[in-house]
């Protein structure tokens, strides 16, 4: 079977909600993969930040396989050990109090939104349900998380959207404070805006926003769907900003390649949701949580230090390349500002040269596996350099 066969079958059978690039990947190992025609690629995308331990990590695969052959699923009406073990590890690494497992980042954000509104309703009664998020943010593609997303391009075709959201200007504390009126129950932020262009928030702004939220008893929700699970060089990105949120959402890299989302609850929110308030059939699935447990056990301080070091190495090398004006981001979440070429042109030329990258608006985005080796980095950067030189 070759690429042409795969493409024809995909076009006939699969709903085209993605504008696919002309690549069909057959197999992979760590940051290297091969297509159906035998072409080799270095992967700087990790499934948009999902394959945190790379392709086919042996320890992760063994943990998932052993759980699959023991108990692949049982209702959340019963207790399972992998769910508990993964939650305990998240709590230890994050300083949060409780965990609810979902299946995706959008679902995790839905759970956090519901929690914030219930917290406020119980404490203050009706009329305090508005959630403020930031302009240029992205929080998911459900009707409600699209409503929470601060990009007009997503606010079309699917009206009416869920009410109760408005948007503040990122890194402008005075303008944000003006939005925190008496009807607001929570603020929802990404500390590095991923789909918005890999834009980190300023530390002073984040700390000032956290202070305002405490003063007004407004819950602070941090969306760590893309930044969490070691991506920025700490287990969670907020740990580099000197704050402690009330709610945190995770997904992508925490599952290591299987679908897993999570809502993390802080001191003020740990007891808000009660039986019947929120649920999901597959959340906390034993096999997925067994994989997450392996991912979580891997992410000790030595591992995270290597993520930071690799990020610095990438940055230094990228800044010497043609068409590169600057590099933003944290850890192994990098956005490359380009001069004279578009991000899509670079992705397409990179595919020709054997390196997989991503776009984030005008920027080229790199989200390599956290386990990527020095050899894989150098080979991928060499291919990216050739791609840039040809544009």
C-alpha positions as CSV (number, residue, x, y, z in Angstrom):
1,X,0.0,0.0,0.0
2,X,1.4,3.4,-1.0
3,X,0.4,7.1,-0.3
4,X,-1.9,7.3,-3.3
5,X,-3.9,4.3,-2.0
6,X,-4.2,5.8,1.5
7,X,-5.2,9.2,0.2
8,X,-8.0,7.8,-2.0
9,X,-9.4,5.7,0.8
10,X,-9.3,8.6,3.2
11,X,-11.1,10.9,0.8
12,X,-13.8,8.4,0.3
13,X,-14.4,7.4,4.0
14,X,-13.2,10.2,6.3
15,X,-15.0,13.6,7.0
16,X,-12.5,16.2,5.8
17,X,-12.4,18.5,8.9
18,X,-8.6,18.7,8.5
19,X,-6.7,20.0,5.4
20,X,-4.2,17.2,5.5
21,X,-0.6,17.5,4.3
22,X,0.5,14.8,1.7
23,X,2.0,12.4,4.2
24,X,0.7,9.1,5.5
25,X,2.8,7.9,8.5
26,X,3.1,4.1,8.9
27,X,5.4,3.7,11.9
28,X,7.7,5.5,14.2
29,X,10.2,5.4,17.1
30,X,10.9,8.3,19.4
31,X,11.2,11.3,17.1
32,X,11.7,9.4,13.9
33,X,8.9,8.1,11.7
34,X,8.5,6.5,8.2
35,X,5.7,6.9,5.7
36,X,4.1,4.2,3.5
37,X,6.6,4.9,0.7
38,X,9.5,4.3,3.0
39,X,10.5,8.0,3.5
40,X,12.1,8.9,6.8
41,X,11.1,12.0,8.8
42,X,12.2,13.7,12.0
43,X,9.0,14.7,14.0
44,X,9.1,18.2,15.5
45,X,5.3,18.0,16.1
46,X,4.6,15.0,18.3
47,X,1.0,14.8,17.3
48,X,0.5,18.5,18.3
49,X,2.2,17.9,21.6
50,X,0.6,14.5,22.4
51,X,3.5,12.0,22.0
52,X,5.4,13.4,25.0
53,X,7.6,10.3,25.1
54,X,7.8,9.9,21.4
55,X,6.6,7.2,19.1
56,X,6.3,3.6,20.5
57,X,8.0,4.2,23.8
58,X,8.6,0.7,25.1
59,X,7.9,1.3,28.8
60,X,4.7,3.2,28.0
61,X,3.6,0.6,25.6
62,X,4.3,-2.2,28.1
63,X,2.3,-0.5,30.8
64,X,-0.7,0.0,28.5
65,X,-0.5,-3.6,27.1
66,X,-0.3,-5.1,30.6
67,X,-3.4,-3.1,31.7
68,X,-5.3,-4.0,28.5
69,X,-4.8,-7.7,29.1
70,X,-5.9,-7.3,32.7
71,X,-8.9,-4.9,32.6
72,X,-9.4,-2.5,29.7
73,X,-12.5,-0.8,30.9
74,X,-15.0,-0.7,33.7
75,X,-17.7,1.8,34.6
76,X,-16.7,4.8,36.9
77,X,-19.4,3.4,39.2
78,X,-16.5,1.2,40.5
79,X,-13.0,1.9,41.7
80,X,-9.9,1.2,39.6
81,X,-6.3,1.4,40.7
82,X,-4.7,3.1,37.6
83,X,-7.1,6.0,37.9
84,X,-6.2,6.6,41.5
85,X,-2.4,6.2,40.9
86,X,-2.4,8.7,38.0
87,X,-4.5,11.2,40.1
88,X,-2.1,10.8,43.1
89,X,0.9,11.5,40.9
90,X,-0.7,14.6,39.3
91,X,-1.5,15.9,42.8
92,X,2.0,15.4,44.1
93,X,3.6,17.1,41.1
94,X,1.1,20.0,40.9
95,X,0.2,20.9,44.4
96,X,-3.5,20.6,43.4
97,X,-6.0,18.7,45.6
98,X,-8.3,16.6,43.4
99,X,-8.4,15.3,39.8
100,X,-11.3,14.6,37.4
101,X,-10.3,12.6,34.2
102,X,-11.9,13.4,30.9
103,X,-10.9,12.5,27.3
104,X,-9.7,15.7,25.8
105,X,-8.7,19.3,26.5
106,X,-12.0,20.7,25.4
107,X,-13.8,18.4,27.8
108,X,-11.5,19.3,30.6
109,X,-12.2,23.0,30.0
110,X,-15.9,22.3,30.0
111,X,-15.5,20.7,33.4
112,X,-13.6,23.6,34.8
113,X,-16.2,26.1,33.5
114,X,-19.0,24.1,35.1
115,X,-17.0,24.0,38.4
116,X,-16.5,27.7,38.4
117,X,-20.1,28.5,37.8
118,X,-21.3,26.1,40.5
119,X,-18.8,27.5,43.0
120,X,-20.1,31.0,42.4
121,X,-23.8,30.0,42.4
122,X,-23.4,28.2,45.7
123,X,-21.6,31.1,47.4
124,X,-23.2,34.2,45.8
125,X,-26.4,33.0,44.1
126,X,-27.5,33.7,40.5
127,X,-26.1,36.5,38.4
128,X,-22.4,35.8,38.8
129,X,-21.6,33.4,36.0
130,X,-19.5,35.3,33.4
131,X,-16.1,34.0,32.6
132,X,-13.4,36.3,31.3
133,X,-10.8,34.8,28.9
134,X,-8.1,36.5,26.8
135,X,-8.2,37.9,23.3
136,X,-6.3,35.5,20.9
137,X,-6.9,32.5,23.2
138,X,-7.9,29.0,22.2
139,X,-9.8,26.6,24.5
140,X,-11.4,24.0,22.3
141,X,-14.0,23.3,19.6
142,X,-17.1,22.4,21.5
143,X,-19.8,25.1,21.4
144,X,-19.0,26.3,24.9
145,X,-15.2,26.2,24.6
146,X,-15.5,28.0,21.2
147,X,-17.4,30.6,23.1
148,X,-14.5,30.9,25.5
149,X,-12.0,31.2,22.7
150,X,-10.9,34.8,22.0
151,X,-10.5,34.6,18.2
152,X,-13.2,35.9,15.9
153,X,-12.2,33.4,13.2
154,X,-13.8,30.6,15.3
155,X,-17.0,32.6,16.0
156,X,-19.0,31.7,12.9
157,X,-21.2,29.1,11.3
158,X,-22.4,27.5,14.6
159,X,-24.6,30.1,16.3
160,X,-26.0,30.5,18.8
161,X,-22.9,30.0,21.1
162,X,-23.0,29.6,24.8
163,X,-23.5,32.9,26.6
164,X,-21.5,34.2,29.5
165,X,-18.0,34.9,28.1
166,X,-16.1,38.0,27.4
167,X,-12.5,38.8,26.5
168,X,-9.7,40.9,28.0
169,X,-6.4,42.2,26.5
170,X,-3.5,39.9,27.4
171,X,-0.6,41.6,29.3
172,X,-2.7,44.7,30.1
173,X,-3.6,44.4,33.7
174,X,-5.5,47.6,33.9
175,X,-7.7,46.7,30.9
176,X,-8.2,43.2,32.4
177,X,-9.2,44.5,35.8
178,X,-11.9,46.6,34.1
179,X,-13.5,43.4,32.9
180,X,-13.6,41.9,36.4
181,X,-17.1,43.2,37.3
182,X,-19.5,41.8,39.8
183,X,-21.0,39.3,37.4
184,X,-17.6,37.5,36.9
185,X,-17.0,34.1,38.5
186,X,-13.7,33.1,36.8
187,X,-10.8,34.1,34.6
188,X,-9.5,31.5,32.1
189,X,-6.0,31.9,30.6
190,X,-3.3,30.0,28.7
191,X,0.1,31.1,30.1
192,X,1.5,30.5,26.6
193,X,-1.1,31.1,23.9
194,X,-0.5,28.1,21.6
195,X,-2.9,28.2,18.7
196,X,-2.7,32.0,19.0
197,X,0.9,32.1,17.9
198,X,3.1,30.7,20.8
199,X,2.8,33.9,22.9
200,X,3.9,33.7,26.6
201,X,2.1,35.9,29.0
202,X,4.3,38.3,31.0
203,X,5.1,37.2,34.6
204,X,4.1,40.5,36.2
205,X,0.7,40.4,34.4
206,X,0.0,36.8,35.5
207,X,0.9,37.6,39.1
208,X,-1.2,40.7,39.1
209,X,-4.1,38.9,37.6
210,X,-3.8,36.1,40.3
211,X,-3.8,38.8,43.0
212,X,-6.9,40.5,41.6
213,X,-8.7,37.1,41.4
214,X,-7.9,36.4,45.1
215,X,-9.1,39.9,46.2
216,X,-12.4,39.5,44.3
217,X,-13.0,35.8,45.0
218,X,-12.8,35.1,41.3
219,X,-11.5,31.7,40.4
220,X,-8.3,31.5,38.3
221,X,-8.4,28.8,35.7
222,X,-5.2,27.9,33.8
223,X,-5.6,26.0,30.6
224,X,-2.5,23.8,30.4
225,X,-3.8,21.5,27.6
226,X,-0.7,22.3,25.5
227,X,1.7,23.7,28.1
228,X,1.3,20.9,30.7
229,X,2.9,17.5,31.2
230,X,6.5,18.9,31.1
231,X,6.2,20.7,27.7
232,X,7.5,24.1,29.0
233,X,10.3,22.6,31.2
234,X,8.2,22.3,34.4
235,X,5.5,19.8,35.1
236,X,2.9,22.6,34.7
237,X,3.7,25.9,33.2
238,X,2.1,27.9,36.1
239,X,4.9,26.6,38.3
240,X,7.2,29.0,36.6
241,X,5.0,32.0,37.2
242,X,4.8,31.9,41.0
243,X,1.0,31.4,41.3
244,X,-1.4,28.7,42.5
245,X,-4.5,28.5,40.3
246,X,-7.9,27.3,41.6
247,X,-8.5,25.1,38.5
248,X,-6.1,23.7,35.9
249,X,-6.9,21.8,32.8
250,X,-4.6,19.2,31.1
251,X,-4.7,16.9,28.1
252,X,-2.4,16.1,25.1
253,X,1.0,15.0,26.5
254,X,-0.3,13.5,29.8
255,X,-1.7,10.4,28.0
256,X,1.5,9.8,26.0
257,X,-0.5,9.1,22.8
258,X,-3.9,7.9,24.2
259,X,-6.8,10.3,24.7
260,X,-6.8,11.7,28.2
261,X,-7.9,15.1,29.7
262,X,-7.9,16.2,33.3
263,X,-9.4,18.9,35.5
264,X,-7.2,19.7,38.6
265,X,-9.0,21.2,41.6
266,X,-7.3,23.5,44.1
267,X,-8.2,24.2,47.7
268,X,-11.3,26.3,47.0
269,X,-12.7,24.0,44.4
270,X,-11.9,20.5,45.7
271,X,-15.4,19.8,47.0
272,X,-17.5,21.7,44.5
273,X,-18.6,18.8,42.2
274,X,-20.7,16.1,43.8
275,X,-22.1,12.8,42.4
276,X,-24.3,13.6,39.4
277,X,-22.7,17.0,38.6
278,X,-20.3,15.8,36.0
279,X,-19.4,12.6,34.3
280,X,-17.9,10.9,31.3
281,X,-18.1,7.2,30.3
282,X,-14.4,6.8,29.3
283,X,-12.8,9.2,31.8
284,X,-10.2,7.5,34.0
285,X,-10.1,4.5,31.7
286,X,-7.7,2.0,33.2
287,X,-5.5,1.4,30.1
288,X,-5.2,5.1,29.4
289,X,-4.4,5.9,33.0
290,X,-1.8,3.1,33.1
291,X,-0.1,4.9,30.2
292,X,-0.4,8.3,32.0
293,X,1.1,6.8,35.2
294,X,4.1,5.8,33.2
295,X,4.4,9.3,31.6
296,X,4.0,10.9,35.1
297,X,6.6,8.7,36.7
298,X,9.1,9.6,33.9
299,X,8.8,13.4,34.5
300,X,11.1,13.9,37.4
301,X,13.3,17.0,37.8
302,X,16.2,15.6,35.8
303,X,13.8,14.9,32.9
304,X,12.4,18.4,33.1
305,X,15.9,19.9,33.3
306,X,16.7,18.2,30.0
307,X,13.5,19.6,28.4
308,X,14.7,23.1,29.3
309,X,18.2,22.4,28.0
310,X,16.9,21.0,24.7
311,X,14.7,24.1,24.3
312,X,17.7,26.4,24.8
313,X,19.6,24.3,22.2
314,X,16.8,24.5,19.7
315,X,16.6,28.3,20.2
316,X,20.3,28.9,19.7
317,X,20.4,26.9,16.5
318,X,17.1,28.3,15.1
319,X,18.3,31.9,15.4
320,X,21.1,31.2,13.0
321,X,18.8,30.0,10.2
322,X,17.6,31.9,7.1
323,X,14.2,33.7,7.4
324,X,14.2,33.3,11.2
325,X,13.5,36.7,12.9
326,X,12.9,35.4,16.4
327,X,12.0,32.5,18.6
328,X,9.3,32.7,21.3
329,X,8.0,30.1,23.8
330,X,9.2,28.0,26.7
331,X,10.9,24.7,27.0
332,X,10.0,22.6,23.9
333,X,7.1,24.7,23.0
334,X,8.6,27.1,20.4
335,X,7.2,29.6,17.9
336,X,9.4,30.8,15.1
337,X,8.8,34.3,13.7
338,X,9.5,34.2,10.0
339,X,10.7,36.9,7.5
340,X,9.7,36.7,3.8
341,X,8.0,33.3,3.9
342,X,4.8,31.9,5.4
343,X,4.6,29.3,8.0
344,X,2.7,26.9,5.8
345,X,5.3,27.3,3.1
346,X,8.0,26.2,5.6
347,X,5.9,23.2,6.8
348,X,5.4,22.1,3.2
349,X,9.1,22.5,2.2
350,X,10.0,20.8,5.5
351,X,8.0,17.7,4.5
352,X,9.9,17.5,1.3
353,X,13.2,17.6,3.3
354,X,11.9,15.1,5.9
355,X,11.0,17.1,8.9
356,X,7.5,17.5,10.4
357,X,6.6,20.9,11.8
358,X,3.4,22.9,12.7
359,X,1.9,26.3,12.1
360,X,0.6,28.7,14.7
361,X,-0.8,31.6,12.7
362,X,2.1,33.3,11.1
363,X,4.7,31.4,13.2
364,X,6.2,28.1,12.6
365,X,5.6,26.0,15.7
366,X,7.8,23.2,17.1
367,X,6.4,20.7,19.7
368,X,9.0,17.8,19.5
369,X,8.8,14.8,21.7
370,X,10.2,15.6,25.2
371,X,12.4,12.5,24.7
372,X,14.0,13.7,21.5
373,X,17.7,12.9,21.3
374,X,20.5,15.3,20.4
375,X,21.1,13.3,17.3
376,X,17.4,13.6,16.3
377,X,17.5,17.4,17.1
378,X,20.5,17.9,14.9
379,X,19.2,15.9,12.0
380,X,15.8,17.6,12.1
381,X,17.4,21.1,12.3
382,X,19.6,20.3,9.4
383,X,16.6,19.3,7.3
384,X,14.7,22.4,8.5
385,X,17.7,24.6,7.6
386,X,17.7,23.1,4.0
387,X,14.0,23.8,3.8
388,X,14.4,27.4,4.8
389,X,17.3,27.9,2.5
390,X,15.2,26.8,-0.5
391,X,12.5,29.4,0.2
